[in-house]
Amino acid sequence: MRLPNGYGSIIYLGKGRRKPYAVRITTGYELYINKEGKERYRQKYAYLNYYETSKEAHIALGEYNANRTVGIEISKEPKRKAEFVPTFEKLYQEWYSRKEKSPKNFSRSTLKGYRNGFSKLKEYHNKPITFFTSVEIQKIMDSLSEYSLSYVMKISNVLNGVLDLAYKMKYIKANEIAMCEKMYTNKDKKMHRAFTREEIAELWNQQEEDVAKMILITIYSGLRPAELVEIRKDNIFIEDNYFIEGIKTKAGKNRIVPMHRKIKSLFNYFIDKSNEGNIFLFPSRRKKDFHIDYGSYLKNFNEYLQEIGMEKHTPHDGRHTCSTLLAEARIPLLERQKILGHSSNNITDDVYVHLDIQILIDDINMI
């Protein structure tokens, strides 16, 4: 039988309790914003007591209402315009703008990674930021189980950054992404493999294609592929045996990279080939005053190795090869880290040790 409005209710709390029947009354209403960003009201309750049987609970509720001399006022808050809740896309735009203007000077490749991560969340762009509870975030993570960790991290980094901003701006009570498990696959994971000495010799013998020269530059300098394509001509000092590059880490930014004697001719070749007006060593054919993009380099890289019948490599393998050759030449760890733009994880080494460039030039020429 339905009880009268304002009378109270009996709630069965389930098995396993000595007194599973609860008597509760409504004490008011509270306003909240649901996952769709809409304003809704929900009841607030007070529990009077707990009983072993439904009959005991109904008797107690009846006695409560019979003895109540002053009714409980249940006041519903007046309707008001719901608070503005931004969409994920709106808040992402503000977050990304802050990244662009940050004094940390995020690299172009990092910012591009943020844009890619956001684009992969297209179906969630118009969701209100309150939509992203741990339940919904876990669903997103679960949907990525067939992708690689690097793919998942691009999406996770964007979600985490935008939700952190939402928390700071008090749109959400907590950023719940830390409660969720990242799902990804390790199958077909590409492991870095150094070029063998025979393969390096073959690249020297078949360097009629520009991409072969670019691969050799990474092998004899340890550059990351993204660093390679962004080399600026005004940062190259051939007579002094070095150039300036580095985009990824604090230790790698604007670092002096020693130039191996074998690749001086390769640098001269690309300088002579590029237009005087373009500032990059590897200018884009499609965009004026810009360098070739990593995607173009990757395509040319894969096609060239297939054309000459060489076993498959990744563009990052050139850097891996340099590191391997330096280790084989017994170059000290700190000096290898300086050449490759790695942090030594030692504050004393990173801050106080300033190696002479000639030491690094001598090191690189040992390979």
C-alpha positions as CSV (number, residue, x, y, z in Angstrom):
1,M,0.0,0.0,0.0
2,R,1.3,3.4,-1.0
3,L,2.0,5.7,2.0
4,P,0.8,9.3,2.0
5,N,3.1,12.1,0.8
6,G,5.3,13.4,3.7
7,Y,4.5,10.3,5.8
8,G,7.9,8.6,5.5
9,S,8.9,5.2,4.1
10,I,10.1,1.7,4.9
11,I,13.3,0.6,3.2
12,Y,14.5,-3.0,3.0
13,L,18.3,-2.9,3.2
14,G,18.9,-6.5,2.1
15,K,19.9,-9.9,3.6
16,G,22.8,-10.3,6.1
17,R,21.5,-7.7,8.5
18,R,20.0,-8.4,11.9
19,K,17.7,-5.4,11.4
20,P,17.2,-5.0,7.6
21,Y,14.1,-2.7,7.7
22,A,14.8,1.0,8.0
23,V,12.4,3.8,8.8
24,R,13.3,7.1,7.0
25,I,11.7,10.4,6.4
26,T,12.3,13.2,3.9
27,T,14.0,16.3,5.3
28,G,14.4,18.4,2.2
29,Y,15.7,18.5,-1.3
30,E,19.1,19.4,-2.8
31,L,20.0,20.7,-6.2
32,Y,22.7,19.0,-8.4
33,I,23.9,18.9,-12.0
34,N,23.6,15.5,-13.7
35,K,26.0,13.9,-16.3
36,E,24.2,15.7,-19.1
37,G,24.8,19.1,-17.4
38,K,21.1,19.5,-16.5
39,E,19.7,20.8,-13.2
40,R,17.9,18.2,-11.1
41,Y,16.6,17.8,-7.5
42,R,17.0,14.8,-5.2
43,Q,15.5,14.1,-1.8
44,K,17.5,14.3,1.4
45,Y,16.7,11.7,4.1
46,A,17.0,11.1,7.8
47,Y,16.9,7.5,9.2
48,L,14.9,7.1,12.4
49,N,15.6,3.5,13.3
50,Y,16.1,-0.1,12.1
51,Y,13.9,-3.2,12.8
52,E,14.0,-6.9,12.4
53,T,10.6,-7.2,10.6
54,S,8.5,-5.1,8.2
55,K,5.6,-5.1,10.7
56,E,7.8,-3.6,13.4
57,A,9.0,-0.9,11.0
58,H,5.4,0.0,9.9
59,I,4.2,0.2,13.6
60,A,7.2,2.5,14.4
61,L,6.5,4.8,11.5
62,G,2.8,5.0,12.4
63,E,3.6,5.9,16.0
64,Y,6.1,8.5,14.7
65,N,3.4,10.2,12.6
66,A,0.7,9.8,15.4
67,N,2.9,11.5,18.0
68,R,4.3,14.2,15.7
69,T,2.8,17.5,16.8
70,V,4.6,19.7,14.4
71,G,5.0,18.5,10.8
72,I,8.3,18.5,9.2
73,E,8.6,21.3,6.6
74,I,9.9,20.0,3.3
75,S,10.9,23.0,1.4
76,K,11.9,22.7,-2.2
77,E,14.4,25.2,-3.3
78,P,13.0,27.6,-5.9
79,K,13.8,26.9,-9.5
80,R,16.8,28.8,-10.8
81,K,18.9,28.8,-13.9
82,A,21.3,25.9,-13.9
83,E,24.9,26.8,-13.4
84,F,27.0,26.9,-16.6
85,V,28.8,23.6,-17.2
86,P,31.3,23.8,-20.0
87,T,31.7,21.0,-22.5
88,F,34.9,19.0,-22.7
89,E,35.8,20.7,-26.0
90,K,35.3,24.2,-24.4
91,L,37.6,23.4,-21.5
92,Y,40.1,21.6,-23.7
93,Q,40.5,24.8,-25.7
94,E,41.3,26.8,-22.6
95,W,43.7,24.1,-21.3
96,Y,45.5,23.9,-24.7
97,S,45.8,27.7,-24.9
98,R,47.5,27.7,-21.5
99,K,49.9,25.0,-22.7
100,E,50.8,27.1,-25.7
101,K,51.6,30.1,-23.6
102,S,53.3,28.2,-20.8
103,P,56.8,29.4,-19.7
104,K,57.8,25.7,-20.0
105,N,57.9,26.2,-23.7
106,F,56.3,22.9,-24.8
107,S,57.8,21.6,-28.0
108,R,55.8,21.5,-31.2
109,S,55.7,17.7,-31.1
110,T,54.3,17.7,-27.6
111,L,51.6,20.2,-28.5
112,K,50.8,18.1,-31.6
113,G,50.5,15.1,-29.3
114,Y,47.9,17.0,-27.3
115,R,45.9,17.8,-30.4
116,N,46.0,14.2,-31.6
117,G,44.9,13.0,-28.2
118,F,41.9,15.4,-28.3
119,S,40.9,14.4,-31.8
120,K,40.7,10.8,-30.8
121,L,38.1,11.8,-28.2
122,K,35.8,13.3,-30.8
123,E,32.6,11.5,-29.6
124,Y,33.1,13.2,-26.2
125,H,33.7,16.8,-27.4
126,N,30.2,17.9,-26.6
127,K,29.8,16.1,-23.3
128,P,29.6,18.4,-20.2
129,I,32.8,18.2,-18.1
130,T,30.7,16.7,-15.3
131,F,30.1,13.6,-17.5
132,F,33.7,12.3,-16.8
133,T,33.2,10.3,-13.7
134,S,35.5,7.3,-12.9
135,V,32.8,5.0,-14.4
136,E,32.8,6.9,-17.8
137,I,36.5,7.3,-17.9
138,Q,37.0,3.6,-17.3
139,K,34.7,2.9,-20.2
140,I,37.0,5.1,-22.4
141,M,40.1,3.2,-21.1
142,D,38.4,-0.2,-21.7
143,S,37.6,0.8,-25.3
144,L,41.3,1.4,-26.0
145,S,42.4,-2.1,-25.0
146,E,43.5,-3.0,-28.5
147,Y,45.8,0.0,-28.9
148,S,49.4,0.6,-27.8
149,L,50.5,2.2,-24.6
150,S,51.8,5.3,-26.4
151,Y,48.4,5.7,-28.1
152,V,46.5,5.3,-24.8
153,M,48.9,7.8,-23.1
154,K,48.1,10.5,-25.6
155,I,44.5,10.3,-24.8
156,S,45.0,9.9,-21.1
157,N,47.3,12.9,-20.9
158,V,44.7,15.2,-22.5
159,L,41.9,13.8,-20.3
160,N,44.0,14.3,-17.1
161,G,45.0,17.8,-18.0
162,V,41.5,19.0,-18.9
163,L,40.0,17.4,-15.8
164,D,42.7,18.9,-13.6
165,L,41.7,22.3,-15.0
166,A,38.0,21.5,-14.4
167,Y,38.8,20.7,-10.7
168,K,40.8,23.9,-10.3
169,M,37.8,25.9,-11.7
170,K,35.4,24.0,-9.4
171,Y,33.3,22.5,-12.1
172,I,34.0,19.0,-10.7
173,K,34.6,17.8,-7.1
174,A,37.6,15.6,-8.1
175,N,39.6,14.4,-11.1
176,E,38.8,10.7,-11.0
177,I,41.2,9.5,-13.8
178,A,43.7,8.2,-11.2
179,M,41.0,5.7,-10.1
180,C,40.9,4.1,-13.6
181,E,43.1,1.5,-15.1
182,K,44.8,2.1,-18.4
183,M,44.1,-0.7,-20.9
184,Y,46.4,-1.3,-23.8
185,T,48.0,-4.2,-25.7
186,N,51.6,-5.3,-26.0
187,K,51.1,-7.4,-29.0
188,D,53.2,-6.6,-32.0
189,K,55.1,-4.1,-30.0
190,K,58.0,-2.6,-32.0
191,M,61.3,-3.0,-30.2
192,H,64.2,-0.7,-31.2
193,R,66.9,-2.6,-33.1
194,A,70.3,-1.0,-33.8
195,F,71.5,-1.0,-37.5
196,T,74.2,-3.6,-37.9
197,R,77.6,-2.5,-39.2
198,E,76.8,-4.3,-42.5
199,E,73.6,-2.3,-42.8
200,I,75.4,1.0,-42.0
201,A,77.9,0.2,-44.8
202,E,75.0,-0.6,-47.2
203,L,73.5,2.8,-46.4
204,W,76.8,4.5,-47.3
205,N,77.0,2.5,-50.5
206,Q,73.3,3.3,-51.5
207,Q,72.8,6.9,-50.4
208,E,71.5,8.2,-53.7
209,E,68.2,8.9,-51.9
210,D,68.1,11.8,-49.5
211,V,66.4,9.6,-46.9
212,A,69.5,7.4,-46.7
213,K,71.6,10.5,-45.9
214,M,69.1,11.5,-43.2
215,I,69.2,8.0,-41.6
216,L,73.0,8.2,-41.5
217,I,72.9,11.6,-39.8
218,T,70.7,10.1,-37.0
219,I,73.2,7.2,-36.7
220,Y,76.2,9.4,-36.3
221,S,74.5,12.1,-34.1
222,G,71.9,10.2,-32.0
223,L,69.2,12.7,-32.9
224,R,65.6,11.8,-32.4
225,P,63.6,11.7,-35.7
226,A,61.5,14.7,-34.6
227,E,64.7,16.6,-33.8
228,L,66.2,15.7,-37.2
229,V,63.4,17.2,-39.3
230,E,63.5,20.4,-37.2
231,I,67.2,21.3,-37.7
232,R,67.7,25.0,-38.5
233,K,70.4,26.0,-40.9
234,D,71.5,28.9,-38.6
235,N,72.2,26.4,-35.9
236,I,74.8,24.5,-38.0
237,F,78.5,25.2,-37.5
238,I,80.3,22.8,-39.7
239,E,83.8,24.3,-39.4
240,D,83.4,24.1,-35.6
241,N,82.2,20.5,-35.8
242,Y,78.9,20.9,-34.0
243,F,75.2,22.0,-34.4
244,I,72.5,23.0,-31.9
245,E,69.3,20.9,-31.6
246,G,67.0,19.3,-29.1
247,I,63.2,19.4,-28.5
248,K,62.0,16.8,-26.1
249,T,63.4,17.1,-22.6
250,K,65.0,19.9,-20.5
251,A,68.3,18.1,-20.8
252,G,67.9,17.9,-24.6
253,K,66.6,21.4,-25.5
254,N,69.0,23.6,-27.4
255,R,71.9,21.3,-26.7
256,I,75.2,21.3,-28.5
257,V,75.5,18.2,-30.6
258,P,79.0,17.2,-31.8
259,M,79.2,16.6,-35.6
260,H,80.9,13.4,-36.7
261,R,83.4,14.0,-39.5
262,K,81.6,11.5,-41.7
263,I,78.4,13.5,-41.8
264,K,79.9,16.9,-42.6
265,S,79.5,16.3,-46.3
266,L,75.8,15.3,-45.7
267,F,75.1,18.6,-43.9
268,N,76.8,20.5,-46.8
269,Y,74.7,18.6,-49.3
270,F,71.4,19.6,-47.7
271,I,72.5,23.2,-47.1
272,D,73.4,23.6,-50.8
273,K,70.1,21.9,-51.8
274,S,67.7,24.0,-49.7
275,N,66.4,27.3,-50.7
276,E,68.2,30.4,-49.3
277,G,64.9,31.7,-47.9
278,N,64.0,28.7,-45.9
279,I,65.4,28.5,-42.3
280,F,65.2,24.7,-42.1
281,L,67.7,22.1,-43.3
282,F,64.9,19.9,-44.5
283,P,62.2,22.3,-45.8
284,S,58.6,21.2,-46.5
285,R,57.5,21.1,-50.1
286,R,54.0,22.0,-49.2
287,K,54.4,24.6,-46.5
288,K,56.4,27.7,-46.9
289,D,59.0,28.4,-44.2
290,F,58.4,25.1,-42.5
291,H,60.2,21.8,-42.2
292,I,59.1,18.4,-43.5
293,D,56.8,16.6,-41.0
294,Y,57.6,13.4,-39.2
295,G,54.9,11.5,-41.2
296,S,56.6,12.3,-44.5
297,Y,60.0,11.2,-43.1
298,L,58.5,7.9,-41.8
299,K,56.9,7.2,-45.1
300,N,60.1,7.8,-47.1
301,F,62.1,5.8,-44.4
302,N,59.9,2.7,-44.7
303,E,59.7,2.8,-48.5
304,Y,63.5,3.2,-48.9
305,L,64.4,0.3,-46.6
306,Q,61.9,-1.9,-48.5
307,E,63.3,-0.8,-51.8
308,I,66.9,-1.8,-50.9
309,G,65.7,-5.0,-49.2
310,M,66.9,-4.1,-45.7
311,E,65.2,-5.7,-42.7
312,K,62.6,-3.5,-41.1
313,H,63.7,-0.7,-38.7
314,T,62.0,2.3,-37.1
315,P,63.2,5.9,-37.5
316,H,64.2,5.9,-33.8
317,D,66.7,3.0,-34.5
318,G,69.3,5.5,-35.8
319,R,69.4,7.1,-32.3
320,H,69.5,3.6,-30.7
321,T,72.4,2.7,-33.0
322,C,74.4,5.8,-32.0
323,S,73.9,4.9,-28.3
324,T,75.0,1.3,-28.9
325,L,78.1,2.4,-30.9
326,L,79.1,4.9,-28.2
327,A,78.8,2.2,-25.5
328,E,80.8,-0.3,-27.6
329,A,83.5,2.4,-28.0
330,R,83.6,2.6,-24.1
331,I,82.6,6.3,-24.0
332,P,81.8,7.2,-20.4
333,L,78.1,7.2,-19.5
334,L,78.0,10.9,-18.6
335,E,79.5,11.9,-22.0
336,R,77.1,9.6,-23.8
337,Q,74.2,11.2,-22.0
338,K,75.4,14.7,-22.9
339,I,75.6,13.7,-26.6
340,L,72.1,12.1,-26.6
341,G,70.5,14.8,-24.5
342,H,69.6,12.6,-21.6
343,S,69.4,13.7,-18.0
344,S,71.9,11.9,-15.8
345,N,69.5,11.7,-12.9
346,N,72.3,13.2,-10.8
347,I,71.9,16.9,-9.9
348,T,75.6,17.3,-9.4
349,D,76.3,16.1,-12.9
350,D,73.5,18.0,-14.6
351,V,74.1,21.3,-12.9
352,Y,77.8,21.5,-12.2
353,V,79.5,19.4,-14.9
354,H,80.0,21.4,-18.1
355,L,81.9,19.2,-20.6
356,D,84.1,20.9,-23.2
357,I,82.5,20.5,-26.7
358,Q,85.9,19.1,-27.9
359,I,85.5,16.1,-25.6
360,L,82.1,15.3,-27.1
361,I,83.5,15.8,-30.7
362,D,86.3,13.4,-29.9
363,D,83.8,10.9,-28.4
364,I,81.5,10.9,-31.4
365,N,84.4,10.4,-33.8
366,M,85.2,7.2,-31.9
367,I,82.3,5.4,-33.6
